[in-house]
């Protein structure tokens, strides 16, 4: 085993290339987080409302999450290479076609449905590959792979802004779509699973899962309390983070009295926190167990929400509070896939995580709707954060009670 080589390098070095490839694919897929750059240009182009200009983003996230639920079977049956190529083709096609849209509804169809479905298909491929190649450092490897998704807006948003200024929003969709199509297909070509476990997994505190629990299929998984606790905790973690993403810029202008330019720049800074949160919380999950890492995350969310509610008018507190919320959103997107593998194993991982990931879709829809509704009812974005504190307390209770390996009695009922 020690003489095995990957990409011409010793196995322990070569396997990191799969992480780099996954990171690059996620930069392309995570460009959805920079969609706000398109909103004003589209509103000016077609004379549409802010609600209408946000429709492609919301539909994209919903289709993305639903696509993950169905794509798990593709990853299992086709393998990561073919599934990744299909996802890349859909992503690129959706972006390219969006550039020929005559109105926001057609753009929502191409961008939101087609490109969103492509991300749903491709998203799980680099995660599954990293999980197989790094049984000893699964959380760290998955987190680094997903860091590209979270930090994508940091890289892509400035490019989008320049292209829109030079070519307009529609042609920018087409140009970026062509790039994403080529990059994602090329990145998918080398993806594969190891023929045998590359290294022996480390025994980590809180992860002494019975061997039979490490091969649960989807039907057996959803019958365990562990699954429902993970799904609910994941929903609550994403809900808090996605509410923050949706209101970070307007909160900065309304409460912290930032200029529009500084508020927009702050979002790029927060995107960096989102990216860093994935490897950080993946690493913590490896070390502390999913339950303890979940408790830590909800504690940080609670602190951040309290600070923003009480002292959000201070610029330093604004950056600290929203930075923590974006960090934890990224954290849950590494914690949850790592916990899925830890609790239910890698044998049926693609299908299993596809179902778990629907929690992200629930959080995305609820986060966008609730933050706007609370703002409309109360007249202030500050009023969002008492609700975030309540969600964090509920999430901490769920993590404490339910984020633990399935019991033998539950396994016997599968």
N, C-alpha and C positions, 0 to 999 in steps of 0.2 A: 504493500500500500504506500510505503514511504517513497517508492520510486515512481509512483504515478505522476503524470504531468497533465496540465490543462493549459491550452493555448501556448504550448511549448515551454511552460514554466512549471516548477515544482507545484504540486497540488495546493499546498497551503498558501502559495502566492497567486497562482493562476486563478483560483476560484473567486478572487476579489474582482476579476474582470467582469464576472456576471453582475456584481453589485454596480459597477460603473455603467454597464450597459442598461441596467434597470433604472439607474438614476437619470440617464439621458432620455430614455423613453418617458419617464415621469415628468421631466421638464416640458416635453411636448404636451402631454396629457393635462398637466396642471395649469396650462395657460388659461383655462377657464376662470381661474381666480383673478385674472387681469381683465375680465370681460367689461368691468366698469369703465375702462378706457374707451370702449366703443359707444357707451350709452348716449352721451351728449351729442357726438357726431351723428348718430342714427336719429336722435330726436330732431336735430336740425335738418337732416336730409329728408325725412318723411313727415315732419310736423306731428310727431306722436308724443304721448304723455310719458312721464317717468315710469309709471306702472307698466306701460306697454314695452318700453325699452328694456325693462328687467325681465320680461317673459322668457327670452331665450336662455338666460342664465338659470332661472328656476327650473325650466323644463329639462335643461341639460343635466342638472344635478339629480333630478328625479329619475330620468331615464338611465343615467349612469348607475345609480343604486339598483334599479330594477334589473338592468343588464347584467350586473354582477351576479344576481341570484340565478340567472339562466346560464351565464357563461361558465359557471363552475363545472358543469358537465362537459363543456367543450374542452376545457383544460385537461380534464381527466381522460377524455376519449381521443383527442387530437394531439395532446401534448402542448407545451408552451410555444414551440416554434410556429406551428400552423395557426394556433389561436392568436398569437401575437401579430402575425402577418395579417390575418383577417381584421383584427382590431385596428391596426395601422391603416389599412386600406379604407375602412369606414371613417376613421377620424379625418384622414386627408381628404376623402371625397366630400364629407360633410362640410368642412371648412371651405374647400374650393367651390362647391355648389352654392354655399351661402353668399359668395361674392356676386352671384348672378340673381339675387333675390330682388323682386320688384316691391316688396313690402315686408313689414315686420313679421307677418304670419308665415310667409314662405321661409324667411330667414330662421324663424323658430323651428320649422320643420327640418331644414337642412342642418343647422347648427345644433339646435337643442335635441332633436330626435336622432338624426343620423350620426353626427359626431359624438353625441352623448352616449349612444349605444356602442360606438366604437371604443370609447374609453371604458365602458362597462365590460366589454369583451376582453380588452388588452390589459386592464389594470391588474388582474390577479396573476398574470403570467410571470412577471419579474419577482413578485412576492413569493410565489410557489417555488421558483428556481432558487432564490436566495435561501428559503427555508430548508430546501433539500441539501444544498451545498454547505450550509452552516448549522448543523445540529448542535454544535458547541457554543455558537454565538448567534443564535437565531434572531433574538431581539435586536441586536446591534446591526446585523446584516440587513434585516427587513427595514429597520429604521433608516439606515443610510440609503437604501434603494428608494424609499418613499420620500426622502428629503428633497428629491428633485421636484416632486409634485407640490410640496409646500412652499418651496423657495422659487418656484417657477415665475411667479409674478415679479419678483425682484429682477430677474433677467429679461423676461419677455415684455413687461409693460413699457419700458423705455423704447424698445424696438417698435412695438405697436404704435406708440405715440408719434414717432418719427415717420413711420410708413403712412399713418393716417393723415398727417400734415402734408405729406408729399403726394400721396396717391388717392386719398379718401378712404372711408371705412370699408366699402365693398371690395375694392381691389386688394386692400390689406388682407381681408379674409382669404382671398384666392392665393395671394403670394405666400402667406404663412401656411396655408393648407398644403401647397406643393412641397414646402420644406418638411412639414410634419409627416407627410406621406412617405417621402424618401427616407427620412431619419428613422421612423418607427419600423418600417419594413426591414431596413438594413440591421437595426438593432435586434430585431426578432430572429434573424437567420441563425445566429450562433446559440440561441437559448436551448438548453437541454438539461435533463436531470442526470445526476451521477449514477453510474451503473451499480454502485454499492455505496453505503454510507461512507463519506470521505474521512470522517474522524468519529471517535466515540463521544457522544454527548456528555457534558459535565452534569453531575448531580447537583442541583441547585436547591437552596432552601425554598420550601413550599411547592416543589414540583415533583414530589414522589408519587406520581400518578400511577395507578395500577396499569400493567401492560395492556390489559384488555380495554382500558379506557382510551388508549392511544390509537385505537382503530375503529372508533365509532363512525358509522355512516350518518347521512343527513337525518334519516328517520329516527335513529336511536338518539342522535344528539338533541333534537328538539323535544324529546321526552324527559330530558334532565333539567332539574332546577338551575343547574350551572349555566345552561344555554340562555335561559330567560333572564337570569341575573346579568350575564355578559351583554345580552342584547339591550336591556334597559339601561345599564350603566353606560354603554357605548352611545346610546341615543342621548342621554343626559349630558355626557361629555361633549358630544358634537353640537348639541343644541346650544349650550353656553358659548362654545367657540364660534359657531356660525352666526349667532346673534351679534357677537362682537365684530365679526368681519363685515356684517351688513351695516353697522352703525358707527364704525370707527371714525370715518371722515366727518360725517355730519355732527357727531358728538364733539369732535375736536373743535369744529367751528362754533357750535351752539353753546357748549358748556366751558371748554377750555379757551375759547376766544382765539383760536388759531386762524391764520389766513387760509384761504382756499388752497394756495400753493403748499404751505407747510403741512396742512392736513393730508393732502395727497402724498407728499413725501413721507409722512408718517406711515402710510399704508405700506410703502415699500420696506420700511424698517420692520414693520410687523410681519411682513412676509418672510423675512429672515428668521424671526422667532418661530414662525410656523414650520420652516424647514428644519431648524435646529432641534425643535421639539421631537421630531421623529427618531433620529438616532439616539438622542438623550434618553427618551422614555423607553425605547427599545432596549437600550443598555440597562436601564434601571429595572425593567421587567425581568431580564436575565438574572439580575442580582437579588432583587427583593421579592419576587413572585408577583403575579398579576394583581392579587388582592391588595398587597401593600402599596404597589405602585398606583393602583386606582385610588386608594385612600389619600395618598400624597397629592394626586392630581386634583381631586375634589377639594382638598384643603386649600390648595393654591387658587383654585377658581373662587372659592368662598372669600379668601383674602382680597383677591383682585376686585371682585364685585363690590365688596364693602368699601375699599379704597375709592373706587370710581363713583360710588353713590355719595360718600361723605366728603371726598376731597378731589373729585374729578376736575374741578375748575383750576387746579394747579397743573401747570404743564408737565412737570416732572412726574406727578402722580398719574396723569393721563397716559404718558408713555409707559410707565411701569405697569399700570393696570391692564391696558390693552396688550402690552407685550406678553404678560403672563397668560392672558386668555388665548392669544394666538399660539403661544408655546404649548398650551395644554390641548388645543385642538389638534395640532400636529402630533402631540404625544398620544392621543387616543387612536390616531390612525396608524400608530406602530404598536401600541399596547394591545389593541383588540386582535389583530392578526396573530401576534405572538401568543396571546392567551388561547386563541382558537387551536393553534397547533399544540400548545402545552396540554390543554384539557382533553382534546379530541383526536390528536394525532395527525400525521401527515398523509396517511393512506387515502383519505377522502377529503383532503384539505380544500381542494378547489371548490367542490360543492358546498362544503360546510361554511367556508368563509363567505361564499356568495350569499348565503342566507343571513349570516351575522351582519354583513355589510349593509343590509337593508336598513339597519339602525341609522346609518349615515344619511340615507335618503329621508327617513322620518325626521331626523334632526335638521336637515337642510330646509325642508318644507316648513316645519314648525318655527324654526329660527327666523326665516324671512317674514313669515306671516305675523308672528307674535311681536317681534320688535317694532314693526310698523304699526300694528294695532295698538300697542301700549302707548307709542308716541302720539298717535291720533287721539286716543282717549284722555291722556293726561297732559299733553302739550309739551312734554319734555322727554328727551332720551334718557335722562338720569333715572326716570321711573322704571326703566327696564331692569335695573340691577338688584332691587329687592327680590324680584322673581328669580334672577339668576342665583342669588344666595339660597333661596328655598330649594331650587333644583340641585345645587351643590350639596346641601344637607341630605336630601333624599338620595342622591347618588352615592354619598359616603356610606349611608346605611345599606344600600343595595350591595356595594362592594364588600363591606364588612360581612354581610350575611351570605352572599351568594358566590363570590369569585373564589371558588375552591374546587378541586378536582371532583368529578362525579363520584358518588358513593357506589359501593359494590351492589347495593340493593337496586339502585337505579339502572345499573348496567345489566342486571339480570332480566330486566323487563324489555330489553331491546328486541 
